[in-house]
């Protein structure tokens, strides 16, 4: 399984309140949520994001609230993968559970800038910065996580 | 190698004699919790399973508290969906407006969390119940759905940080100041994926309300859970609120901790977290001149009776500064009634504050106290992220009820001792 696209880059401690502000939590429809994804940290994100693009950020990405609406909004906006130095734990669980691929790789975060073209091979654990011609290796997902992501989430995986 | 309190609870619920950090386990759940924001997403997922019942209708709790009383039509639709689900599944612990409260004040009050329990909740502040010596952690909606379906959840066993507290808080210092001090010290990811375990002689000087406030904010240091050693005060609280059997877990003498902090809580000063992260802390002596527009006293962090007593004590016989809005939110209907009986509501209202029904509303910028561009609030809540309480150019300063109430009088962030 692979992802490829351009990078939106953010700093440390991106919280779930800026990923999807609470004022939009009166719906659970992913498409509606995606219309406001990252709105409070990057007003242009929704306008500029294209299917396949990646988010790359510093440490503790997704801290704060347990709202699953945050990874749902990111996934529905077309983002194919989030790479961060570290993730907040509830966000990490939620992303896997809804089938949004996420990777912890501090070296890649340091070696990737906004706008770079990046390709991720999840099964091999390889991140390629096509723009800069650099490669980073990371832990491949364990098989059960690959299956959850392919099934587009935990519940489908359990059912399957 | 011995086990921490958290590891012992996880092992017991996974049917194992021993667990080690990093181990993946599947554990039995004593309670699965959700609110009106997270439960609708969980219902969508639960319905995909095709099941027509939850694993145990006495072990699921649903509390519509975030956007209730319904703030708009969409919120009303979400609450309706939750209500119908709770009715169809015969959920015993569904709490409608009128009997509800802010979930993390309500669940302990109703006796639904006791020492040794393993609890997941689709709300990040579920870690509050660690104050009772339970393992409680926040999860997302899909985990809630799987928990309702199976009564189980998988966990990676966490390592832990030990906080040995000694001394007695001085003056107006409360659990809120202690936990803000700790978060300021270790950072918003200082306990990422880990347990924060609180023990030491100083515990005897912390009330249950202090401990609920501290465990509540473990998530603000990135922790998986915060947990307190059980003592006589915990047992007294549990016996008063619950008839459920409980089990006390203590760490092994040779339990391994990643770090150990010894903290003299008698030295901690009233502490304020500046925008826009809870670890951006200063003592009240370092705050400087910060004029404010709004004060919020309440929430799952500081909406308990002692919090209201402190606020009322400071507001009693004084007047809120002209131009400042002061909003007070009790945690539950029981706390509301207690505040009425003690005359606290009258003190608060006479001072010029409003006294609301329980709701999470303003804490997360939902309703009942949204900030405009450029406005500043002192709040006893738990997060001060960008846009948390309203406009992205508004600011939230986190503080104790004492500092918040004192600030309401002067219109700037104020040391209660200087009133």
Boltz contact constraints between the chains, C-beta under 6 A:
constraints:
  - contact:
      token1: [A, 13]
      token2: [B, 188]
      max_distance: 6.0
  - contact:
      token1: [A, 15]
      token2: [B, 385]
      max_distance: 6.0
  - contact:
      token1: [A, 17]
      token2: [B, 385]
      max_distance: 6.0
  - contact:
      token1: [A, 17]
      token2: [B, 388]
      max_distance: 6.0
  - contact:
      token1: [A, 18]
      token2: [B, 386]
      max_distance: 6.0
  - contact:
      token1: [A, 21]
      token2: [B, 387]
      max_distance: 6.0
  - contact:
      token1: [A, 22]
      token2: [B, 364]
      max_distance: 6.0
  - contact:
      token1: [A, 22]
      token2: [B, 365]
      max_distance: 6.0
  - contact:
      token1: [A, 22]
      token2: [B, 366]
      max_distance: 6.0
  - contact:
      token1: [A, 23]
      token2: [B, 365]
      max_distance: 6.0
  - contact:
      token1: [A, 25]
      token2: [B, 37]
      max_distance: 6.0
  - contact:
      token1: [A, 26]
      token2: [B, 74]
      max_distance: 6.0
  - contact:
      token1: [A, 26]
      token2: [B, 75]
      max_distance: 6.0
  - contact:
      token1: [A, 27]
      token2: [B, 74]
      max_distance: 6.0
  - contact:
      token1: [A, 28]
      token2: [B, 40]
      max_distance: 6.0
  - contact:
      token1: [A, 28]
      token2: [B, 41]
      max_distance: 6.0
  - contact:
      token1: [A, 40]
      token2: [B, 386]
      max_distance: 6.0
  - contact:
      token1: [A, 40]
      token2: [B, 387]
      max_distance: 6.0
  - contact:
      token1: [A, 40]
      token2: [B, 392]
      max_distance: 6.0
  - contact:
      token1: [A, 59]
      token2: [B, 189]
      max_distance: 6.0
  - contact:
      token1: [A, 60]
      token2: [B, 189]
      max_distance: 6.0
  - contact:
      token1: [A, 65]
      token2: [B, 124]
      max_distance: 6.0
  - contact:
      token1: [A, 66]
      token2: [B, 122]
      max_distance: 6.0
  - contact:
      token1: [A, 66]
      token2: [B, 123]
      max_distance: 6.0
  - contact:
      token1: [A, 66]
      token2: [B, 124]
      max_distance: 6.0
  - contact:
      token1: [A, 66]
      token2: [B, 138]
      max_distance: 6.0
  - contact:
      token1: [A, 66]
      token2: [B, 140]
      max_distance: 6.0
  - contact:
      token1: [A, 68]
      token2: [B, 41]
      max_distance: 6.0
  - contact:
      token1: [A, 68]
      token2: [B, 140]
      max_distance: 6.0
  - contact:
      token1: [A, 68]
      token2: [B, 141]
      max_distance: 6.0
  - contact:
      token1: [A, 89]
      token2: [B, 193]
      max_distance: 6.0
  - contact:
      token1: [A, 89]
      token2: [B, 224]
      max_distance: 6.0
  - contact:
      token1: [A, 90]
      token2: [B, 124]
      max_distance: 6.0
  - contact:
      token1: [A, 90]
      token2: [B, 138]
      max_distance: 6.0
  - contact:
      token1: [A, 94]
      token2: [B, 140]
      max_distance: 6.0
  - contact:
      token1: [A, 97]
      token2: [B, 142]
      max_distance: 6.0
  - contact:
      token1: [A, 154]
      token2: [B, 142]
      max_distance: 6.0
  - contact:
      token1: [A, 155]
      token2: [B, 45]
      max_distance: 6.0
  - contact:
      token1: [A, 155]
      token2: [B, 48]
      max_distance: 6.0
